[in-house]
């Protein structure tokens, strides 16, 4: 590790194979806590490269607990990198249930919040969901609820190993960048929100080499989701595009309208309020826009307005809430 840290201090980058070896050794517990904390801190003082992102991803994927869900389901994941420092409520997780309620199959990858107060795993656990990694149970959830929840540490040893260090650091690390790329289900469709335009371009480069339907999105004020506070950019199978909020039929909203709670309890209250059709207009619109973009990722020929309508019916009819309740019941 001393040599690796000196390499970082000299502002040098790692090759794909070196990156893969580093993350493999982290997963296997070959470094102590202080060494890993030093590596994650020093590493985040510069930008990640394509080779490093690929190497880290390969290590995580190869060491992941294997599951096969794609042979039976056409899956989508809605997952952001986090680390945008915006402390919004759990938009992508709520949008996931809206998409499931609209009749699609969602494999939601999630984790505890690190740089934010409440990650998707925090709110799901608080509301009574029991994390599982058994393939049969995940398939049952997809069949009956239209969604399964994949708690990252149950599938990725590296995530479990570094979790205490990430919590203590309390800032985004390269694991934020990896999260959406290492969904153990390897879904055929994916919408990924990222905290920087530079990272969006790296993701787009890598996803262009896959056979997925994908949408990488970045709101221009720094959000890793459609925030409706500003215009946003997407990179997808259809190319790059700037989306103007007014062009989608919405007025820009104030950031305070989509802020999350200061505690997990408050975040969970917002979460259930939206599902129970008691959310504010701004909260509902943001969730529905992200759900609509996910539906459009699966059905690229559809207009955004049609996808939004599908999402709206899911929420207002109670189907999104039904999906959530079924998932909770199945986990217990």
C-alpha positions as CSV (number, residue, x, y, z in Angstrom):
1,X,0.0,0.0,0.0
2,X,2.9,2.4,0.6
3,X,3.9,2.2,-3.0
4,X,0.3,2.8,-4.1
5,X,0.0,5.8,-1.9
6,X,3.3,7.3,-3.2
7,X,1.9,6.7,-6.7
8,X,-1.1,8.8,-5.8
9,X,0.9,11.5,-4.1
10,X,2.9,11.9,-7.3
11,X,-0.4,12.5,-9.2
12,X,0.1,9.3,-11.3
13,X,-2.8,7.2,-12.6
14,X,-3.3,3.4,-12.4
15,X,-3.7,1.1,-15.3
16,X,-6.8,-1.1,-15.7
17,X,-5.0,-4.1,-14.3
18,X,-3.5,-2.2,-11.4
19,X,-6.9,-0.8,-10.5
20,X,-8.4,-4.2,-10.6
21,X,-5.7,-5.6,-8.3
22,X,-6.1,-2.8,-5.8
23,X,-9.8,-3.3,-5.4
24,X,-9.4,-7.1,-5.3
25,X,-7.0,-6.7,-2.4
26,X,-9.3,-4.3,-0.6
27,X,-12.1,-6.9,-0.9
28,X,-9.8,-9.7,0.3
29,X,-8.9,-7.6,3.4
30,X,-5.2,-7.3,2.5
31,X,-5.0,-3.7,3.7
32,X,-5.7,-2.3,7.2
33,X,-8.3,0.3,8.0
34,X,-5.8,3.2,8.1
35,X,-4.4,2.2,4.7
36,X,-7.8,2.0,3.1
37,X,-8.9,5.3,4.5
38,X,-5.7,7.0,3.3
39,X,-6.1,5.5,-0.2
40,X,-9.8,6.6,-0.5
41,X,-8.9,10.1,0.7
42,X,-5.9,10.6,-1.5
43,X,-7.6,9.0,-4.5
44,X,-10.5,11.5,-4.4
45,X,-8.1,14.5,-4.7
46,X,-8.0,13.9,-8.4
47,X,-10.4,12.7,-11.1
48,X,-10.9,9.1,-12.0
49,X,-9.8,7.7,-15.4
50,X,-11.6,5.4,-17.8
51,X,-9.0,2.6,-17.2
52,X,-9.4,3.0,-13.4
53,X,-13.1,2.9,-13.6
54,X,-13.0,-0.2,-15.8
55,X,-10.5,-2.0,-13.5
56,X,-12.4,-1.2,-10.3
57,X,-15.7,-2.4,-12.0
58,X,-14.1,-5.6,-13.2
59,X,-12.9,-6.5,-9.7
60,X,-16.3,-5.8,-8.2
61,X,-18.1,-7.7,-10.8
62,X,-15.9,-10.8,-10.6
63,X,-16.1,-10.9,-6.8
64,X,-19.9,-10.3,-6.7
65,X,-22.3,-12.9,-5.3
66,X,-23.8,-14.3,-8.5
67,X,-27.5,-14.1,-9.3
68,X,-29.3,-14.7,-12.6
69,X,-32.5,-12.6,-13.0
70,X,-32.1,-11.4,-16.6
71,X,-33.0,-14.8,-18.1
72,X,-36.6,-14.4,-16.7
73,X,-37.0,-10.6,-16.6
74,X,-36.3,-7.6,-18.7
75,X,-34.9,-5.4,-15.9
76,X,-34.2,-1.8,-15.3
77,X,-32.3,-0.1,-12.5
78,X,-32.7,3.5,-11.4
79,X,-29.6,4.4,-9.5
80,X,-27.6,7.5,-8.9
81,X,-24.0,7.9,-7.8
82,X,-25.0,10.1,-4.9
83,X,-22.3,12.4,-3.7
84,X,-23.9,15.5,-5.2
85,X,-24.2,17.1,-1.8
86,X,-27.8,18.2,-2.5
87,X,-29.6,16.1,0.2
88,X,-32.8,15.6,-1.7
89,X,-35.4,13.0,-0.6
90,X,-35.2,9.5,-2.0
91,X,-36.2,10.3,-5.6
92,X,-34.8,7.4,-7.5
93,X,-36.1,4.8,-5.0
94,X,-39.6,6.3,-5.2
95,X,-39.4,6.5,-9.0
96,X,-38.4,2.8,-8.9
97,X,-41.7,1.8,-7.3
98,X,-43.6,4.1,-9.8
99,X,-41.9,2.2,-12.7
100,X,-42.7,-1.1,-11.1
101,X,-46.3,0.0,-10.6
102,X,-46.5,0.8,-14.3
103,X,-45.8,-2.8,-15.1
104,X,-42.0,-3.0,-15.6
105,X,-39.5,-5.1,-13.7
106,X,-37.1,-3.1,-11.5
107,X,-33.8,-4.4,-9.9
108,X,-33.1,-1.5,-7.6
109,X,-29.4,-1.4,-6.5
110,X,-29.0,0.5,-3.3
111,X,-26.8,1.2,-0.2
112,X,-26.8,3.2,3.0
113,X,-26.2,6.9,2.7
114,X,-22.6,8.1,3.2
115,X,-22.3,11.7,2.0
116,X,-26.1,12.1,2.3
117,X,-28.3,11.7,5.4
118,X,-30.5,8.8,4.1
119,X,-29.6,6.4,1.3
120,X,-32.1,4.0,-0.3
121,X,-31.1,1.2,2.1
122,X,-31.6,3.4,5.1
123,X,-35.2,4.3,4.2
124,X,-36.1,0.8,3.1
125,X,-34.7,-0.7,6.2
126,X,-36.5,1.9,8.4
127,X,-39.8,1.1,6.7
128,X,-39.4,-2.6,7.5
129,X,-37.7,-4.2,4.5
130,X,-35.4,-7.1,5.2
131,X,-32.4,-7.3,2.9
132,X,-32.0,-10.6,1.0
133,X,-29.6,-12.0,-1.6
134,X,-31.3,-15.3,-2.3
135,X,-32.1,-15.6,-6.0
136,X,-35.4,-17.4,-5.5
137,X,-36.7,-14.7,-3.2
138,X,-35.6,-11.9,-5.5
139,X,-37.4,-13.6,-8.4
140,X,-40.5,-14.0,-6.3
141,X,-40.4,-10.3,-5.5
142,X,-40.1,-9.4,-9.2
143,X,-43.0,-11.7,-10.1
144,X,-45.3,-10.4,-7.4
145,X,-44.2,-6.8,-6.7
146,X,-42.5,-6.0,-10.0
147,X,-39.4,-5.0,-8.1
148,X,-36.5,-6.4,-6.1
149,X,-34.1,-4.5,-3.9
150,X,-30.4,-5.4,-4.0
151,X,-28.6,-4.1,-0.9
152,X,-25.0,-3.7,-2.2
153,X,-23.1,-5.0,0.8
154,X,-24.9,-8.4,0.6
155,X,-23.5,-8.9,-2.9
156,X,-20.2,-7.0,-2.8
157,X,-17.6,-7.8,-0.2
158,X,-15.7,-4.7,-0.9
159,X,-18.7,-2.5,-0.1
160,X,-19.1,-4.3,3.2
161,X,-15.3,-4.0,4.0
162,X,-15.1,-0.3,3.4
163,X,-18.6,0.6,4.8
164,X,-17.3,1.7,8.3
165,X,-14.5,3.8,6.7
166,X,-16.9,5.5,4.3
167,X,-19.3,6.3,7.1
168,X,-16.4,7.9,9.2
169,X,-15.1,9.9,6.2
170,X,-18.6,11.1,5.4
171,X,-17.6,12.3,1.9
172,X,-18.1,10.8,-1.6
173,X,-15.4,8.3,-2.7
174,X,-14.8,6.3,-5.9
175,X,-17.3,3.8,-4.5
176,X,-20.0,6.3,-5.3
177,X,-18.9,6.2,-8.9
178,X,-18.9,2.4,-8.9
179,X,-22.3,1.8,-7.3
180,X,-24.5,2.1,-10.4
181,X,-22.1,0.1,-12.6
182,X,-22.0,-3.0,-10.4
183,X,-25.6,-3.9,-10.0
184,X,-25.4,-7.7,-9.4
185,X,-28.4,-8.4,-11.6
186,X,-26.7,-6.7,-14.6
187,X,-30.0,-5.3,-15.9
188,X,-30.6,-4.9,-19.6
189,X,-31.8,-1.3,-19.1
190,X,-30.3,1.4,-16.8
191,X,-30.8,5.0,-15.9
192,X,-27.8,6.4,-14.0
193,X,-27.7,9.8,-12.4
194,X,-24.2,11.3,-11.9
195,X,-22.9,14.2,-9.8
196,X,-20.6,15.7,-12.5
197,X,-20.6,16.2,-16.2
198,X,-17.1,14.8,-16.5
199,X,-18.2,11.6,-14.8
200,X,-21.3,11.5,-17.1
201,X,-19.0,11.5,-20.1
202,X,-16.9,8.6,-18.6
203,X,-20.0,6.6,-18.0
204,X,-21.3,7.3,-21.5
205,X,-18.1,6.1,-23.0
206,X,-18.3,2.8,-21.1
207,X,-22.0,2.3,-21.7
208,X,-21.6,2.8,-25.4
209,X,-19.5,-0.4,-25.4
210,X,-22.3,-2.4,-23.8
211,X,-25.5,-3.8,-25.2
212,X,-27.7,-2.0,-22.6
213,X,-30.4,0.5,-23.1
214,X,-29.1,3.3,-21.0
215,X,-29.6,6.9,-20.0
216,X,-26.9,8.8,-18.1
217,X,-28.2,12.0,-16.7
218,X,-26.8,15.0,-15.0
219,X,-28.7,18.1,-13.9
220,X,-26.7,21.2,-14.7
221,X,-26.7,22.5,-11.1
222,X,-25.0,19.4,-10.0
223,X,-27.9,17.0,-9.1
224,X,-27.5,13.3,-9.9
225,X,-31.2,13.1,-11.0
226,X,-33.8,15.2,-12.8
227,X,-34.4,17.9,-10.1
228,X,-36.6,20.3,-12.0
229,X,-34.5,23.1,-10.4
230,X,-32.6,23.4,-13.7
231,X,-32.1,22.0,-17.1
232,X,-30.4,18.6,-17.4
233,X,-28.2,16.7,-19.9
234,X,-28.5,13.1,-21.0
235,X,-26.2,10.7,-22.7
236,X,-28.2,7.7,-24.1
237,X,-28.3,5.2,-27.0
238,X,-29.8,8.1,-29.0
239,X,-26.8,10.4,-28.3
240,X,-26.3,13.6,-26.2
241,X,-29.1,16.0,-25.5
242,X,-29.8,19.0,-23.3
243,X,-33.4,18.9,-21.9
244,X,-35.0,22.2,-21.0
245,X,-37.5,22.1,-18.1
246,X,-39.8,24.5,-20.0
247,X,-39.7,22.2,-23.0
248,X,-41.0,19.3,-20.9
249,X,-43.9,21.5,-19.7
250,X,-42.6,22.4,-16.2
251,X,-41.6,25.5,-14.4
252,X,-38.3,25.5,-12.5
253,X,-38.7,24.8,-8.8
254,X,-36.8,25.9,-5.7
255,X,-34.3,23.5,-4.3
256,X,-36.0,23.6,-0.9
257,X,-39.1,21.9,-2.5
258,X,-37.2,18.6,-2.9
259,X,-35.0,18.6,0.1
260,X,-34.8,15.4,2.2
261,X,-35.3,15.1,5.9
262,X,-32.5,15.7,8.4
263,X,-33.1,12.2,9.8
264,X,-34.0,8.8,8.4
265,X,-37.4,9.1,10.1
266,X,-38.1,12.4,8.3
267,X,-36.9,11.0,5.0
268,X,-39.2,7.9,5.5
269,X,-42.1,10.2,6.2
270,X,-41.6,12.0,2.9
271,X,-41.2,8.7,1.1
272,X,-44.5,7.2,2.4
273,X,-46.3,10.5,1.9
274,X,-45.4,10.6,-1.9
275,X,-46.4,6.9,-2.3
276,X,-49.7,7.6,-0.5
277,X,-50.5,10.4,-2.9
278,X,-50.0,13.1,-0.2
279,X,-46.8,14.5,-1.6
280,X,-46.4,18.1,-2.8
281,X,-46.8,18.9,-6.5
282,X,-43.1,19.5,-6.7
283,X,-42.2,16.2,-5.1
284,X,-44.6,14.3,-7.3
285,X,-43.4,15.9,-10.5
286,X,-39.8,15.2,-9.7
287,X,-40.5,11.6,-9.0
288,X,-42.6,11.2,-12.1
289,X,-40.1,12.8,-14.4
290,X,-37.4,10.4,-13.2
291,X,-39.8,7.5,-13.6
292,X,-40.8,8.7,-17.0
293,X,-37.1,8.9,-18.1
294,X,-36.6,5.3,-16.9
295,X,-39.7,4.1,-18.9
296,X,-38.4,5.9,-21.9
297,X,-35.0,4.2,-21.5
298,X,-36.8,0.9,-21.9
299,X,-39.1,2.1,-24.7
300,X,-36.8,4.5,-26.6
301,X,-39.4,5.0,-29.3
302,X,-41.9,6.5,-26.9
303,X,-42.3,10.2,-26.3
304,X,-41.4,11.5,-22.9
305,X,-45.0,12.8,-22.4
306,X,-46.4,9.3,-22.9
307,X,-43.9,7.9,-20.5
308,X,-44.8,10.6,-17.9
309,X,-48.5,9.6,-18.3
310,X,-47.7,6.0,-17.6
311,X,-45.8,7.0,-14.5
312,X,-48.6,9.3,-13.3
313,X,-51.2,6.6,-13.7
314,X,-49.0,4.3,-11.6
315,X,-48.7,6.8,-8.7
316,X,-52.3,8.2,-8.8
317,X,-53.9,4.8,-9.1
318,X,-52.1,3.4,-6.1
319,X,-50.2,0.8,-8.1
320,X,-46.8,2.2,-7.0
321,X,-47.9,1.9,-3.4
322,X,-49.2,-1.6,-3.9
323,X,-45.8,-2.6,-5.4
324,X,-44.1,-1.2,-2.3
325,X,-46.4,-3.0,0.2
326,X,-46.0,-6.3,-1.7
327,X,-42.3,-6.0,-1.6
328,X,-42.3,-5.3,2.2
329,X,-44.7,-8.2,2.8
330,X,-42.6,-10.6,0.8
331,X,-39.4,-9.7,2.7
332,X,-41.1,-10.5,6.0
